[in-house]
């Protein structure tokens, strides 16, 4: 089964919650499901039974999928430290503290960790549901975008785009995001979810 990616028109539009919901829906249909986020930026982490640190979001998504949390679900975790500095956690273990600029200088190494983790999950699960980060069309970051561009193009994921109507300009943000997607992403877009839609 092709992996599924949940991307958003921006940050905090509901990607995490939608992944949680989809994990539970698919597992209730009899599939073995793995949540995934290539790179998460969060100081809210949790420790897996194996002693590895991952984002709390992926920990909860694993609970919804009824699987044991694993470092494979979040191979790269960035925790904010001093100004322009992050603690980098790779495969659940502290790698080092470094500046954002230095982190980006090593992005090819982090791509290999992400690719290995995703490939392992594909071997062990029926379906991988991958959460994107921010927007998939941040044009200045496309070559360093682990959670959106890299996953979508490397693994040919099907894509659902999420937008939050309470933020205003929801239809323009959807249209603009789709228009700026590269051809591979646009071809694999299978649906749009407008979050927090109320009324008629």
C-alpha positions in Angstrom: 0.0 0.0 0.0 1.3 3.4 -0.9 2.4 5.6 2.1 0.2 8.6 2.9 1.5 12.0 3.7 -0.5 14.7 5.6 0.7 18.1 4.6 -0.6 21.5 5.6 -0.9 25.0 4.1 1.0 26.2 7.2 1.9 25.4 10.8 -0.8 24.5 13.3 -3.5 23.7 10.8 -4.3 20.3 12.3 -1.8 17.9 10.7 -1.0 16.1 14.0 -4.6 15.6 14.9 -5.5 14.3 11.5 -2.7 11.8 11.5 -3.9 10.6 14.9 -7.4 10.2 13.6 -6.3 8.4 10.4 -4.1 6.0 12.4 -7.0 4.9 14.5 -9.4 4.7 11.5 -6.9 2.5 9.5 -6.0 0.3 12.4 -9.7 -0.3 13.1 -9.9 -1.5 9.5 -7.4 -4.2 10.2 -4.2 -2.5 8.9 -0.9 -2.4 10.8 -0.2 1.4 10.8 2.9 3.4 11.6 2.9 7.2 12.2 5.9 9.1 11.0 7.4 12.5 11.1 10.9 12.9 9.6 11.9 15.9 11.5 10.0 17.5 14.4 10.9 20.7 16.2 9.6 20.4 19.7 10.8 20.5 23.3 7.8 18.2 24.2 9.3 14.8 24.0 8.6 11.3 25.3 10.7 8.3 26.0 9.8 5.0 24.2 9.9 1.6 26.0 13.3 1.1 24.3 14.7 4.2 26.0 14.7 6.5 22.9 13.4 10.0 22.8 10.8 11.1 20.2 8.3 13.9 19.9 5.3 13.6 22.1 3.1 14.0 19.0 4.5 10.8 17.4 4.2 9.1 20.8 0.5 9.8 21.0 0.0 8.9 17.3 1.6 5.5 18.1 -1.0 5.1 20.8 -3.8 5.9 18.4 -2.3 3.3 16.0 -2.1 0.8 18.8 1.6 0.1 18.3 4.6 0.5 20.6 6.3 3.9 20.1 9.6 3.7 18.3 12.4 6.0 17.4 11.7 5.1 13.8 8.5 7.2 14.0 10.6 10.4 14.5 14.2 9.9 13.4 15.2 13.5 13.7 14.0 15.7 16.7 15.2 19.2 17.2 14.9 20.8 20.7 15.5 24.5 21.0 18.4 25.6 23.1 20.1 29.0 23.1 19.4 31.5 20.3 19.8 29.9 16.9 21.0 26.6 18.5 19.3 23.3 18.8 19.9 19.9 20.4 19.7 17.4 17.7 18.4 13.9 18.5 18.9 11.2 15.9 17.1 7.9 16.1 16.1 8.7 19.7 19.6 9.5 21.0 21.3 12.9 21.5 23.6 13.6 18.6 24.9 17.0 19.5 24.1 20.7 20.1 24.6 22.8 17.0 23.6 26.0 15.3 20.8 25.8 12.7 23.3 26.8 10.0 25.5 23.8 10.9 22.5 21.5 11.1 21.6 22.5 7.5 25.2 22.0 6.4 24.8 18.3 7.5 21.3 17.9 6.0 22.4 15.1 3.6 23.4 13.0 6.5 20.0 13.5 8.2 18.3 12.6 4.9 19.9 9.2 5.1 18.7 8.6 8.7 15.2 9.6 7.6 15.3 7.4 4.5 16.5 4.4 6.5 13.8 4.8 9.1 11.0 5.2 6.6 12.2 2.2 4.6 12.2 0.0 7.7 8.7 1.1 8.5 7.5 0.2 5.0 8.9 -3.3 5.5 7.2 -3.8 8.9 3.8 -2.1 8.5 1.0 -2.2 6.0 0.7 1.6 5.9 2.9 4.6 6.9 1.1 7.8 7.7 3.6 10.6 7.5 3.1 14.1 9.0 4.6 17.1 7.2 6.0 20.2 8.8 4.8 23.8 8.2 4.1 24.2 4.5 5.4 21.9 1.7 6.1 24.9 -0.5 8.5 27.0 1.5 10.5 27.8 -1.6 13.7 28.8 0.3 13.8 25.5 2.1 12.9 22.9 -0.5 16.3 21.4 -0.7 16.4 21.0 3.1 12.8 20.1 3.7 12.9 16.6 5.3 9.3 16.3 6.4 7.6 17.4 3.2 9.6 17.5 -0.1 12.1 14.8 0.7 9.5 12.3 1.9 7.0 13.0 -0.9 9.5 12.7 -3.7 11.6 9.9 -2.3 8.7 7.6 -1.4 6.1 8.8 -3.9 3.5 9.3 -1.2 -0.1 10.0 -1.7 -0.9 13.4 -0.2 -3.8 15.0 1.7 -3.5 18.7 2.2 -4.9 20.3 5.4 -6.0 23.9 5.9 -7.5 25.7 8.9 -10.5 27.9 8.0 -10.2 29.9 11.2 -7.0 31.4 10.0 -8.7 33.3 7.1 -7.9 33.1 3.5 -8.3 29.4 3.5 -9.2 28.9 -0.2 -6.4 31.2 -1.3 -3.9 29.3 0.9 -5.1 26.0 -0.6 -4.9 27.3 -4.2 -1.5 28.9 -3.6 -0.1 25.7 -2.0 -1.3 23.5 -4.8 0.0 25.9 -7.4 3.4 26.0 -5.9 3.7 22.2 -5.5 6.2 20.5 -7.7 4.8 18.1 -10.3 5.3 15.0 -8.3 3.5 16.3 -5.3 0.6 17.7 -7.3 0.2 14.4 -9.2 -0.1 12.6 -5.8 -2.5 15.0 -4.2 -5.7 13.0 -3.5 -7.7 15.3 -1.3 -8.0 18.5 0.8 -9.3 18.7 4.4 -10.6 22.1 5.6 -10.2 21.9 9.4 -12.6 23.6 11.9 -15.2 24.2 9.2 -18.5 25.1 10.9 -22.0 26.1 9.7 -23.3 25.9 6.2 
